[in-house]
Structure formats: structure tokens, C-alpha cells
Amino acid sequence: MPLDTRLPTRQNPESNKLTLQADLSTPPVWARRLGYAGLLPFVGLAIATCYFQDGLRLQWAYALLTYAATIASFLGAIHWGLAMRAQQVREPAIAVWLWGVIPCLLAWVALLIPFGAGLWSLAVLLWACYGVDSRAYPRLGVQEWLSMRLVLTQVASACCAIGAMAV
């Protein structure tokens, strides 16, 4: 059975534009599967930083660092998506838009510092993202995602810490 990737749409009579009508209040099964699958690089790279010798260890640590930075940027971008969705109903606070870029900027800085410090920074940043999300998601109507986000944050930040200790 092929996977239907189309999102339901409806015609907006006021603007004559199509708008998404997807219920995003709870994570669909595919979102959960993809979210948890996204932990595989964290776990694999953290293990690799512990078991390989110097040159390869640094290569795996760099891979872990860049993957974690990418994920932190993604977590910020979610806020932009939610803000765009909320804007159809009401004007979201500037803080939602602002927070959307902060993880990306902090992750970029983490890429510029030594690997160990960068990985520690990203472990903390992932928790900061969760902290902001735990306050923002209920206001944006997606609080049901927080239980999954907690598990993802715990594993991803632990893997960053393991990588930081290995280098």
C-alpha cells in the first residue's frame, strides 16, 4: 500500500488561497518513527567517538557535532513553522519568530569552538530548546509533542555529552 503524502487542504474563501488543514496537535505515527530514527546518528556517532583511535575519533566527534548543530537548527525552525501556522489565526508574538533563529546561531557558534566544548554547548542548547518548547508548545497547540521531544532531548544530549567526554 503506497504512503499517501498529500496533506488535506481547504479553500480559504477570504483570500482565495489553499491552506493546510492538517491536525498537528499530536505527532502522527510517521513523525514519531522519523523522530526516533533521528536518534540513530546520535547513538552511532557517540559510540564511534568512544571506540576509535585519535584521528578517527576526532572525525566522528566532528560528525556528531555537525549533526547536533543541524538538529538544533531544525528545532528552532519548528517555531517559524508554528508561527506561520498561527499567523493564519492570530499574530504570533515576536518571541516565537526570534527564538526560531537563536538555536541556529548558537549551533553555528558551537561549530567554531573546539569539539569538546562545542558538544557540551550543544547538549545544553538541546535542553534549552526543550525548555522553550515546553512553554511555547502549549500556547501553540502542540503540547502533545512534548513527551516525544523529552525522550529525543534526553538521548541526543546524552550522546553529545558522551562525545564531549571522549574527545
C-alpha positions as CSV (number, residue, x, y, z in Angstrom):
1,M,0.0,0.0,0.0
2,P,1.6,3.3,-1.1
3,L,2.1,6.0,1.5
4,D,-0.2,9.0,0.9
5,T,1.9,12.1,1.4
6,R,-0.7,14.6,0.5
7,L,-2.0,17.0,3.1
8,P,-5.6,17.8,3.2
9,T,-6.4,21.3,2.0
10,R,-9.3,23.6,2.0
11,Q,-10.2,26.7,0.0
12,N,-10.0,29.8,2.1
13,P,-12.9,31.9,0.9
14,E,-11.4,35.2,2.2
15,S,-8.1,35.0,0.4
16,N,-8.9,32.5,-2.4
17,K,-5.8,30.6,-1.4
18,L,-5.4,26.9,-0.4
19,T,-4.5,26.4,3.2
20,L,-3.3,23.3,5.0
21,Q,-5.8,21.6,7.2
22,A,-3.6,19.1,8.9
23,D,-4.1,18.4,12.6
24,L,-0.7,18.9,14.1
25,S,-1.8,18.8,17.7
26,T,-0.5,15.2,18.2
27,P,2.5,13.6,16.4
28,P,1.4,11.2,13.6
29,V,3.0,7.8,13.6
30,W,5.4,8.6,10.8
31,A,6.6,11.7,12.7
32,R,7.3,9.6,15.8
33,R,9.1,7.0,13.7
34,L,11.2,9.5,11.9
35,G,11.9,11.4,15.2
36,Y,13.2,8.3,16.9
37,A,15.1,7.2,13.8
38,G,16.8,10.6,14.0
39,L,18.5,9.3,17.2
40,L,20.4,6.6,15.3
41,P,23.2,9.0,14.1
42,F,23.5,10.4,17.7
43,V,23.9,7.0,19.2
44,G,26.1,5.6,16.5
45,L,28.4,8.6,16.4
46,A,28.7,8.8,20.2
47,I,29.7,5.1,20.3
48,A,32.2,5.7,17.5
49,T,33.8,8.6,19.4
50,C,34.4,6.2,22.3
51,Y,35.8,3.2,20.4
52,F,38.0,4.7,17.6
53,Q,41.6,6.0,17.9
54,D,42.7,9.6,17.8
55,G,42.2,10.6,14.1
56,L,39.0,8.7,13.6
57,R,37.7,9.8,17.0
58,L,38.0,13.4,16.0
59,Q,36.3,12.7,12.7
60,W,33.4,11.0,14.4
61,A,33.2,13.8,17.0
62,Y,33.0,16.4,14.3
63,A,30.3,14.4,12.6
64,L,28.4,14.3,15.9
65,L,28.9,18.0,16.4
66,T,27.6,18.9,13.0
67,Y,24.6,16.6,13.3
68,A,23.7,18.0,16.6
69,A,24.1,21.6,15.2
70,T,21.8,20.6,12.4
71,I,19.2,19.2,14.8
72,A,19.3,22.3,17.0
73,S,18.7,24.5,13.9
74,F,15.8,22.3,13.0
75,L,14.3,22.7,16.4
76,G,14.4,26.5,16.0
77,A,12.9,26.3,12.6
78,I,9.9,24.4,14.0
79,H,9.0,27.7,15.7
80,W,8.9,29.5,12.4
81,G,6.6,26.9,11.0
82,L,4.3,27.1,14.0
83,A,4.3,30.9,13.8
84,M,3.4,30.8,10.2
85,R,0.6,28.4,11.0
86,A,-0.6,30.5,13.9
87,Q,-0.5,33.7,11.8
88,Q,-3.5,32.4,9.9
89,V,-5.5,32.7,13.1
90,R,-3.7,35.4,15.0
91,E,-0.5,37.3,15.1
92,P,2.2,35.2,17.0
93,A,4.4,37.0,19.4
94,I,7.7,38.3,18.1
95,A,9.4,36.0,20.6
96,V,8.3,33.0,18.6
97,W,10.0,34.3,15.5
98,L,13.1,35.4,17.4
99,W,13.5,32.1,19.1
100,G,13.3,30.4,15.7
101,V,16.7,31.8,14.8
102,I,18.5,31.6,18.1
103,P,19.3,27.9,18.1
104,C,20.7,28.2,14.6
105,L,23.0,31.0,15.7
106,L,24.2,29.2,18.9
107,A,24.7,26.0,17.0
108,W,26.9,27.8,14.5
109,V,29.0,29.2,17.3
110,A,29.3,25.6,18.7
111,L,30.8,24.6,15.4
112,L,33.5,27.3,15.7
113,I,34.9,26.3,19.1
114,P,36.9,23.1,20.0
115,F,34.9,19.9,19.5
116,G,34.6,19.0,23.2
117,A,33.3,22.5,24.2
118,G,31.1,22.5,21.1
119,L,29.5,19.2,22.0
120,W,28.9,20.4,25.6
121,S,27.4,23.6,24.3
122,L,25.0,21.6,22.0
123,A,24.0,19.3,24.8
124,V,23.0,22.4,26.8
125,L,21.4,24.0,23.8
126,L,19.2,20.9,23.2
127,W,17.9,21.2,26.7
128,A,17.4,25.0,26.2
129,C,15.3,24.2,23.1
130,Y,13.3,21.7,25.1
131,G,12.7,24.2,27.9
132,V,11.5,26.8,25.4
133,D,9.3,24.2,23.7
134,S,7.8,23.1,26.9
135,R,6.5,26.7,27.4
136,A,5.7,27.5,23.8
137,Y,4.1,24.3,22.5
138,P,1.1,24.5,24.8
139,R,0.5,28.1,23.6
140,L,0.8,27.0,20.0
141,G,-1.5,24.0,20.5
142,V,1.1,21.2,20.0
143,Q,1.8,20.2,23.7
144,E,1.2,16.5,22.8
145,W,4.6,16.5,21.1
146,L,6.5,17.2,24.3
147,S,6.7,13.6,25.6
148,M,8.4,12.6,22.4
149,R,10.6,15.7,22.5
150,L,11.7,14.9,26.0
151,V,13.0,11.4,25.0
152,L,14.7,12.8,21.9
153,T,16.3,15.5,24.0
154,Q,17.5,13.1,26.7
155,V,19.1,10.7,24.2
156,A,20.6,13.4,21.9
157,S,22.1,15.5,24.8
158,A,23.5,12.4,26.5
159,C,25.2,11.4,23.2
160,C,26.7,14.9,22.9
161,A,28.0,14.7,26.4
162,I,29.5,11.2,25.7
163,G,31.1,12.6,22.6
164,A,32.5,15.6,24.5
165,M,34.0,13.3,27.2
166,A,35.6,11.1,24.5
167,V,37.5,14.0,22.9
